[in-house]
């Protein structure tokens, strides 16, 4: 975890230097001699916690705390007041304005360190809960609420983010007799990846909507998505793998373009077959060309696509399951009543852990026998 930052606001130079020395052994510390100076520092880089005197020239501690409370970006910073005033009035005023703690001079440094640790721990717990809630909300918005229903086919998917998730996306859109499936992974972990995945899915949806009347080629759609991703300043240096699939259930055909994504598997009576073709990931070069590939789904067979959390699961020997391991786990799954459940069981049975190490996303499309 990154080192926490503390801002010390104290007009008495000796005490300011002492606090800087002692707290600097544990935290990244900056100091200010008054509230005005502290406010400028906060606007440059918000600290994780502020330790401030009350009685100071130019701007006292109460005025500093009031100024920070007026801005959404700074009002939640934990705040500890140091003061030589032991009267109850000052303490009550500090508590009313949202000060987290109040220590009267002279004080014990170890006591101050203990209070700081407690407040930072509380702030970290709150931030983790907030991140988890935001991550869950993003995850729900990145996944469809239902799946296509076509005679002679079963279409289903499974998604389980690790903690508050990464950059996995899955979506589908119907266009005439065709269905377009989008399955991808935006590089990165945690909320940042989730934010970029949310934005990236917006690019995919808008590109499909804009180009659907002029082309049904996944490769041409992929080229447009890649070009937008490279040229957009907001998404600069954002990279993603993407599998874009056009499914025509009447012709039992899948046409797909693959931009560096995990290679899908076709599961038949003859065993699992790796669908090998793949092009460059999105976001590297705006003029990258992509290629369409088409396959026919035989009666009783199933098409399975997934994100890399599945093949990166580790067996007891410390390696990765890999494509070969995933294919072994798909053997005869097309005859199972709950193929994805069975797949996940077999992957975990072959793993060092009884839970998945990363986000898991699996898409299963099966033609009836």
Secondary structure, DSSP 8 states (H G I E B T S, - for coil): ----EEEEE-S-HHHHHHHHHHHTTTSEEEEESSHHHHHHHHHHS--SEEEEESS-SSS-HHHHHHHHHTSTTTTTSEEEEEES---HHHHHHHHHTT-SEEEESS--HHHHHHHHHHHHHHHHHHHHHHHHHHHHHHHHHTS-SS----TTEEEEEEEE-STT-EEEEEEEEEETTEEEEEEEEEEEEHHHHHHHHHHHHHHHHHHHHHHTTT---HHHHHHHHHHHHHH-STTTT--EEEEEEEEETTTTEEEEEEES----EEEETTEEEE----B--BTS-TT-----EEEE--TT-EEEEE-TTTTT---TTSS--HHHHHHHHTTTGGGSTTHHHHHHHHHHHTSSSSS-SS-EEEEEEEE--
